[in-house]
């Protein structure tokens, strides 16, 4: 069994090592500092961060409600959180395109924000992919904190909001932060929904994963490798950050 | 004075109707009932975590059932204590005072004396994870009392503790109550807990208040067989009133074909011939008669001959199982160790027992 675990490690490590093997140092810097690469990196970081903030803003209250209250339709809401997980990202993106062709969708685009093939489209696509996941992960972290802490805090004079930010929030902070980081990493790596809704326009909607795809399509292996390595690096940093939060915020 | 009137809770399959209770200021009141009888739900309704269907709650003159928990001035110590793990003992203790924006200065002396009585002065900088079970209990009690609540709610405060810690906490609760006189409502399923700590108790079984009274009243004069059974009382017998003895206001009961003479003062309700009743014989009030010694007149009413069928050493006393010679009834008799030795009892030995009037109680 340990052998199987080692096999998995070798499998993934080999994959990463092949990237390093194929990259040349000179080409690496050249591709990295190329304006289009820098643009993709910046675009990805900003979009993923905004999508994550949005997902937290809506997901955290939802997660709290799902974790603490009983209400009609709770089961259905809970099931729907998994929609982006069972739905292929490209199907999700395509659904958006269909939606923006309905009268309501058109009205939104006309009078509000333009999403299709625009920057807000990236955020919307990424948000759609991670909102369910973020809510589910945050709900799990909140579930771990006994509601009794809040009950006691309230009996001692805290309002429900104070009880949340003085007691439940610090106690679940580790789990919540980990949820946010993982959601962010997932948003940063999102491809299917983004490319379908926002397109792959260089200098406009080309996020890192999309740039990898276009680089490969135009046989620019050097650039593809650079972008892959950066994505892997960001992912590893995120994972490490999750582990690290686990170490500092421990009370038991 | 804390008063709850007509509390009605409907939650899933749980139904509580018209629950009422009164707790005088400074009283240590026990709400006793079997596990799963909805006691915790009652507590949560009093705190304000659960919205009851109906009912009013007064603290003094103030009606509080519509207020949110933070404005009720009711502190709560749950069974699992819920000490805030991210705050040290000092911060835990001061949480309530700070949450209410009270000035720490005005509470300094009071909290200081609480800390002294609870002996937690050396623990203030520690975190809950580094406290023993007994220490946690003390901190939780202190945290609840620090903001001077109008009512302190305790949920099974002594359950799940090692015997030695149990004794320590029990003493502490006594001292605490004696020195600070908080009004306490304590929920428990353990009669022993209530017996050791409570002034007054409400017995709550199957969603109904069965009896309210002073500790000894409840223990010595349970209102119904249900209460007696819940209290774990031994020697409960179902029988019938046969007749009235024309002198002395006594009644004759027939149980398993045996006759018992019971004084009117030991009967809870009006008696009449033919009525079905429950007789409770208090194990500690039954006398085993010494051979050859003359028997007092007052004991002659209920004397039974038989033999000892079992003996159990309970540590502080012995429990004797007595069976009458016609093999119609068993009594459990509880006697102090010295009496046990003096009487030289053994299994199978023939003895005579007398039921003193104090040992009899009739419920209907």
HADDOCK unambig.tbl for C-alpha pairs under 7 A between the chains (distance, minus, plus):
assign (segid A and resid 148 and name CA) (segid B and resid 82 and name CA) 6.28 0.50 0.50
assign (segid A and resid 149 and name CA) (segid B and resid 82 and name CA) 5.38 0.50 0.50
assign (segid A and resid 149 and name CA) (segid B and resid 84 and name CA) 6.80 0.50 0.50
assign (segid A and resid 152 and name CA) (segid B and resid 76 and name CA) 6.20 0.50 0.50
assign (segid A and resid 154 and name CA) (segid B and resid 69 and name CA) 5.75 0.50 0.50
assign (segid A and resid 154 and name CA) (segid B and resid 70 and name CA) 5.02 0.50 0.50
assign (segid A and resid 155 and name CA) (segid B and resid 47 and name CA) 6.64 0.50 0.50
assign (segid A and resid 155 and name CA) (segid B and resid 69 and name CA) 5.35 0.50 0.50
assign (segid A and resid 155 and name CA) (segid B and resid 70 and name CA) 5.24 0.50 0.50
assign (segid A and resid 155 and name CA) (segid B and resid 74 and name CA) 6.01 0.50 0.50
assign (segid A and resid 155 and name CA) (segid B and resid 75 and name CA) 5.38 0.50 0.50
assign (segid A and resid 155 and name CA) (segid B and resid 76 and name CA) 6.42 0.50 0.50
assign (segid A and resid 156 and name CA) (segid B and resid 70 and name CA) 6.35 0.50 0.50
assign (segid A and resid 156 and name CA) (segid B and resid 75 and name CA) 6.08 0.50 0.50
assign (segid A and resid 156 and name CA) (segid B and resid 96 and name CA) 4.50 0.50 0.50
assign (segid A and resid 156 and name CA) (segid B and resid 99 and name CA) 6.92 0.50 0.50
assign (segid A and resid 157 and name CA) (segid B and resid 70 and name CA) 4.01 0.50 0.50
assign (segid A and resid 157 and name CA) (segid B and resid 71 and name CA) 6.53 0.50 0.50
assign (segid A and resid 157 and name CA) (segid B and resid 96 and name CA) 5.92 0.50 0.50
assign (segid A and resid 157 and name CA) (segid B and resid 99 and name CA) 5.30 0.50 0.50
assign (segid A and resid 157 and name CA) (segid B and resid 100 and name CA) 5.31 0.50 0.50
assign (segid A and resid 158 and name CA) (segid B and resid 70 and name CA) 5.56 0.50 0.50
assign (segid A and resid 158 and name CA) (segid B and resid 99 and name CA) 5.40 0.50 0.50
assign (segid A and resid 159 and name CA) (segid B and resid 70 and name CA) 5.96 0.50 0.50
assign (segid A and resid 171 and name CA) (segid B and resid 86 and name CA) 6.76 0.50 0.50
assign (segid A and resid 251 and name CA) (segid B and resid 85 and name CA) 5.80 0.50 0.50
assign (segid A and resid 251 and name CA) (segid B and resid 86 and name CA) 5.97 0.50 0.50
assign (segid A and resid 252 and name CA) (segid B and resid 129 and name CA) 5.74 0.50 0.50
